[in-house]
């Protein structure tokens, strides 16, 4: 019987043939994925992980005599040249991140603790998945997913959750008489809120999590490992900062209140965030004419009661706002508001390459869990980061070391001007709507930021610049009805982006006076 010193994809494929196994059967016997086994055929020089090496040794040792004879015949006495000489191994960027990125290390550690894997197992599994990936197939899949429309995601989630909506329903808006559906679950009392925030009206309280350490199933951990490998290959940014998870919510006239806990971003990224990718791949492959096969959704977010059980599940989410800035009369326009719209970068984890309002961010703490629980705190921080260029409040750039990141002495000039006029008529932040995104169970806190004093634009308009999360920043006049109507009907909107944009436009139409000529936007009750 041949003894294999170092197994390669060529040897592993030969053993599979000698055992007369399918990819599925061989993967099951080795305790790895079908994708990994298929990768060995595609890349014969690939060297499996140490864990798989040991499993292959055992499988060969336990094989029947005729299987060992076939294996010896297939392999012969030859060894691939690459195993007989020292070679220099050049890591790909994805492999280097897997080996060195502390945020990826945190994700791997979370997987191991949540599935009782031995230390090092998660890294080996992700390495196997990464080695089996076909970059051309990833590019082709990314292209197919980019063709999936918001309307298709809305229809797919409507069909999946069609029983049990009750007073809840997916948000729809008529723009110039044309219906536009979304995946945002809401109700009448949560729309057209016109609720000022920032002076105590958004009374959210931080309550430390008491239920931690929930275990995940094998199907979830395998999908998480696959997703993590794909994110590495695509170069997606994964930063393990703390984010708030919603535990209760109360929306009444005059106040929006609730409670939040804190969790690591990787816990969301490797559980509920998997649902968006699963949904998009399923639609790209099958369309929406028949029920979709979504086993991870069946497990993590199977019905509307689970969607609304904020305290019983991971419920991450964030704040996003349509920003409107007053401008004086200029060349070619009367006094108006400048509306800012972003196209999300391909490097972000959610809604990449889609249109969205700006700012848009996960709701999370900076330095004070209690004070930062207000949604207005996240909006103010994101204005600094996404519009005014402050990198020290960007968790993807550096750790937060300031005791008070939003102290007046640290603010950018545009933000200091606003904060000096907090509570005046110069500017305002209004909550416009709240919804739960059925794509991944996220809460979406939609708002409108209005700077009414023209002086701000005159002084600081040239300093408005989007950060790395955007691949483009587009501007629109609040008087240009035709372009705004075309923008609202653009199929590239993310679900939450369309939700925040249309609700923001409705609020601006009410308070903007002669500066606005909005298209007709009506939501369906």
N, C-alpha and C positions, 0 to 999 in steps of 0.2 A: 504494500500500500504506500502511495506517495505521502510524504509528510511535507506540509506546506510551511515554509519559514515565514513568509509574509504574504497574506492573501491579497489578491487584487480583484478588480471587477471581472477580469478574464477567468480567474480560478473559481470565483463564486458562481459565475454563469455556467461554467463547466460542471460544477457540483449540482446545480439545479437541473441541468440536462441529464446528468447521470442518475439522479433520483427520479427523473421523469415527472418533475413538479411544474405546476404553473407558477407565474409570478405571485399570485395570491397565496397559493399553498406554501411556497418557499418562504415568503414573508412571514406567514403565520408561524412556521416552524422556527424561524430565527428570532421572532419577536420584534420585527421591524416593519416598516411600511412598504406597500407595493411600489410606491414611487422610488424608494431606495433601491429595490431589486431591479426595477426597470433601468435605473441609472447605471447599473453595472454593465448592462449590455451596451448602453450608449457610450460609456467611457471605460473601456477594458483596463486602463492603467490606473484607475481610481483605487486608492488604498482605504478599505473600510476602517471604522473606528476599532479600538482595542476590544470593546465589548462585543462587536460583531465578529471580530477575528476569533475570539474565544468560542462564540456560538458556532462558527463554521468548523472549527477544530472538533467540537463535540459532535456536530452533525456528521462529519466525515468518519469519525471514530465509530459512531453507532450505526453507520450504514451497513446494509446487507452486502454479502460478498460480491454479488453480481453488480451492485451499484458501485462498489469500490473499483471493480475491474473496468467498468465503463469510464469512471472518472480518470483512472490511470491512462486509459487509452486516449481520452480527450486531451489530457494535460501533457502526457508523454513525459519525457525526462527534461524537457526544455523549461526554462524560466524566462519570463520577460526580461529583456535587457535592463530595464529600469530598476529591477531588483538586484542586479549583479554589479551595479556600479553606483557610486555616490553621485547624486544629482542635487542641484540647487533648486529648492522649492520656492516659488514666488507666490505669495499669498495674494488673492484677489482682495479688493477693498472690502467686500462682504466678509470674507474669512478673517481679515484683519480686525474688523469691528467685532466679530464674534469672539476673537481672542483677547481684545484689549479694551473695548468700550465698557465703562463701568455701568452704564444704564442697561446695556444688554446683559451684563453680569447680574444685575438686580432682577431682570426679567427671568433669567435662568434659575436663580435662587428661589424666586417665588413659585415657579413651576414645580421645582423639586419639593418644596415644603408643602405645596397644596396637593401633591399627588403621591407623597411618600416615596419619591425617587431617591436613590442614593446620590451623594454628591458627585457631580461630574456627568450624571446621566443625561440631564437636559442639554448640556453642551454637546454631547455626542449625538443625541437625537437631532438637534438642529443642524449639526455639521453634516449628518447623513442626508437630511432633507436638502440642505444647501448644495451638496455635491450632486444630488440627483436632479436639481433644477436645470431646465433647458432655457437659456436666456432668450432664445428666439420664441419659444412657446410662451414665456412670460410676457414678452412684448406683444405677441398676437392676442393673448388674453386681455392685456391692458387696453389694447385697441378695441376689442369687442365690448369690454365694460364701458369704455368711453362713449359707446353708441347707445347705451341704455339711458332712456329718458326718465325725467322726474315722473311723468305720467305713468310709465311702466312700473316704477317702484310703488307709486300710490295704488295702482290697480292690484299689484301682487300682494301688498300688505292688507288692502281692503278685503281681498278674497280670503287671505289667511285668517284674519280676525273678524270675519263677517258676523259671527254670532257673538252677542253680548255687548254691543256698543252702548245701548241704552241712551242716556243723556249725552254720552260722549260720541264724537264723530270725527273723522278725518277732515281737516280744514280744506275748504274749497273757496276760491275767489273768482268772481266774474270780472274780467278785465275787458272793457269795451264790448261786453256781451259775450265774450268767449270764456268758457269754464276752464279753470286750472285746478287740478287736484294735487294734494300733497300727502305725505306720510305723517303729518303732524296731528296727533290726537288732541282735541280740545273740546270746549263747551262754550255756550253763549256767555256765561259769567266770566270767562277768562279772555275774552276778546274785546277790542276797543276800550282798553282799561283807562287810558288818559290819566294815569296815576303818577304824580311826581315822585321821584326817588332821589335819595341823597341827603335828606334831612330827617332821617328817622322813619320815613314811610316804608322802607324795605327792612322790616324788623326780623332778620333771620338770626337765629341763635345757634352757636356751636355746641354740640353735645358729643363728647367722646364716644367712640364706637364701643359697644359692649359685646357685640357678637362678631368676633374675628376668627380667622383660621378655618373657614368652611372649606371642605375638600372638594376637588373637582373630579369628574369622571374621566375614564380613559379616552372616550371620544372627544371630550373637550381638550384634554392635554395634547392629544395627537394633532388636533386641528390648530391648537395654539403654537405648537412647534413648527408645523408647516407654514403658518401665517408669519411667524417670526423670521423664518428663513427667507420667505418671499419679500418681506419688508427690508431685510438686509440686502438682498439682491437688487431691489429697486432703489435703494438709497434713502428710504423714508426715515424721517427724523423720529426717534423714540427717546423721550426724556422722562426719567422717572421722578418727576416732581410730585408733590402732594396735591391732590384735588379734593374738592368737596363732593360728598355723596348725599343726595337729598334723602331725608328721613320723614319729613312731614311738610305739608303745604296748606296754607289757609289764605284764600283770596276773597276779601270783602271790600265793600265800598270804603275808600279812603286809606286802606292799608293792605300790604302784601306781607305775610309773615310765614314763618316755618322754622324748621330746624335742619341742620346739616351735620354730618360727621366727616371724617377725613380718611382717605385711603390713598395708597400709592397708585400712580397712574398705570403702572404695569398690570395691576390687578384688573383694571377696566380693559386695558388693551388686549389682555389674554383671555377675556371672558366675553362680556357683552359687546365689545367692539368687533368680535369675530362675526357678529350677525350681519353687519353691513356687507362685508366681503362675500359671505355665503349667499346673501340675497342677490347681489349684483352678478355673481358668477352663475347662479341658477337662472336668472332672467336672460343673461347673455347666451346661455346654452339651450334653454327650453322655451323662452318667451313667457307670456302670461296667460296663454289660452287654457292651460291645464294646471292642476295643483303642482306646486314645486316641492322637490325633495330637499328639506332643510332640517336635518337632524339636530344641529346645534340650537337652532331656534326652538325646535320642539322641546328641547331640554331646558333652555335658559329663559325663554320668554314665550310660553306656549299660548297664552290667552290674555284677554283684557284685564281680568282681575290681577294677574301677575304683573302686567304693565303698570297698574296703579298701586301696587303694593310697594311703595317706595322704601319703607323701612325693612322689608323682607328680602331685598335684592340689592345688587350694585346699581345705583342710579346716579351716574355721573351726568354732567351737562355743563351748560354755560350761559354766558351773557353775550348778546350780539345786538348791535344797534345801527340803524340808519343814521348817518351823520349829515346834517344840513347846516351850511355856513352862509350867513348873510353877506352879500356882496353889494357894494354901491353900483350905481349905473356905470357901465363900461362900454367899450367898443362893441357894438352889435347886440347889447342886451340892456334891458331896464334893471332896476334893483331887483335882485332875486336871491334864491338860496342855491348854493353849489351842493349837489348831492354826490357823495363818494361811493363808488362800487368797486369791489376788488374781484380779480380772478385768482382763485386759490392756487398756490404753487403745487407742483407735482410731488414735492418733498413732504407735505403735510400728511398726517395719517387719515384725516377725515375730509370728505367732500373735495378731494384734490381735483384740480382742473375745472371746478365749478364756479359759478358766480355766487358772490356772497356780499352782504353788507360789511362795513368795517367801522368800528372794531368788532372782532369775533374771537372768543377765547373760552377755554374751559374755566369754570369758576373754581378758584383755589386760593389758599392763603399765601401771603408773602412773609409776614413776620408775626402777626397776631391772629391766632385762630378765631378769636371772638370778633374783633373789629372787622376783619377781612371777610366775614361771613355775609356782609351786605353785598348785594349784587352791584351797587353803585361803586364799591371799592374796586371790583374787577374791571368795570368799565373805565374808571379813571386810570387805573394802571395800564390798561390796554391802549388807551389813547396815547399815553406816554410812549409805549413800546411800538405800537403799529402805525401811529401817525406822526409822532414827533421824534422818533429815532433814538430813544433812550435804551441802550443795550443792557444797562445794569439791572433793569427790572425784567429782563428776558431770561427765563430759566434755562432756555436752550443754549445760551451763550456763556453764562457763569452762574455760580452759586450765589444765593442771596446772603450778603454779609451785613447790610445796613440794618440798624435797629429800627429805623423808620424810613423805608424806601420812598415814601411820599412826603417826607418832611419838606417844608417850603424851600430850605436851602439846597435841596437836591433837584427840585423840579426844573424842567426845561422852561425857557422863556414863554413859549405859547401856553404851557399848562399853568405856570405861575400866574399869568394874566387872568386865566379863568378862575383859578382857586381864590385869587384876591377878590373876585367878584361873585363868589359862591353865595347863593341865596338872593342875588339881585336879578334884574330883568335882562342882564347881559347874555345869559345862557341858561339852559335848563336840560334836565334829563327826565324823560317821561317813560314809564313802563307802558307798553302798548298791548302786549298779549303774552300769554304763557301757554305752552303746549308740551306734549310728550312725543318725541320722535320715535315712531314705530320701527325705523331702520335699526336702531340699537338700544332703544329704551331711554335715550337721553332726555333730560328736561331742557327746554329752550326758553330762555327768558328774553323776550324781544323788547327792544326799547327804541326811543328816538332821542338823539342828541341834537339840540338846536342852539346854535350860536347866533343870537339876534343882533348883536352889536357889530356894525360894519367895520369898526376900528380894528377888530381882531384880524379880519382877512387882509386889510391894508398892511398891518404890521407883520403878520406871521404866515400869510398864505403861501409864501415861497418856501416855508420850512416843512410843509406837509409832504411826507414821503413814506410810502409803504415799506414794511420790512420784508425779510426773507420768506414769510408765509404767503406772500402775494407774488404772482408772476406778472401782474399788471394792475394799475390803478386807473379807473375810468371816472370821468366827471360828467355830470349832467346838470342842466339848468332846470330849476323848478318851474320855469315858464314854458319849457319846450314840451308841450303836450304830446306831440307826435313821437319824439324820441323816447319819452318816458313810457308811452304805451308800447312801443316796440321793445323797450327794455323789459317791461313787465311780462311780455309774451315770449321772451327769449327762453328756449328750452334748456339752456345751460344752467339755469338756477338750481342750486341745491334746494332741498325741501325746506330747511330752516331759513335759508337765505330769502326765498320767495315769501315765506311766512312773515319774516321781519320787515322785508321791503314793503309789501302791500299794506301791512298794518301801520308801518311808519308813514307811508304816503297818505293813508286815510287820516291819521292824526295831524300831519302837516297841513293837509287841505283845510282842516278845521281852524287851525291857529295861525296860518301863514299869511292871511289877508291878501293884499294885492301882489305879493311876491310869488304866488303860486297859481298855476293852472294845471291841476292834476288830471290825468285821465280818469274815467269812471272805473271805480274799483268797489265791488260789493261782495261781501262774504255771504255764503249760504247758511241760513239758520235752519 
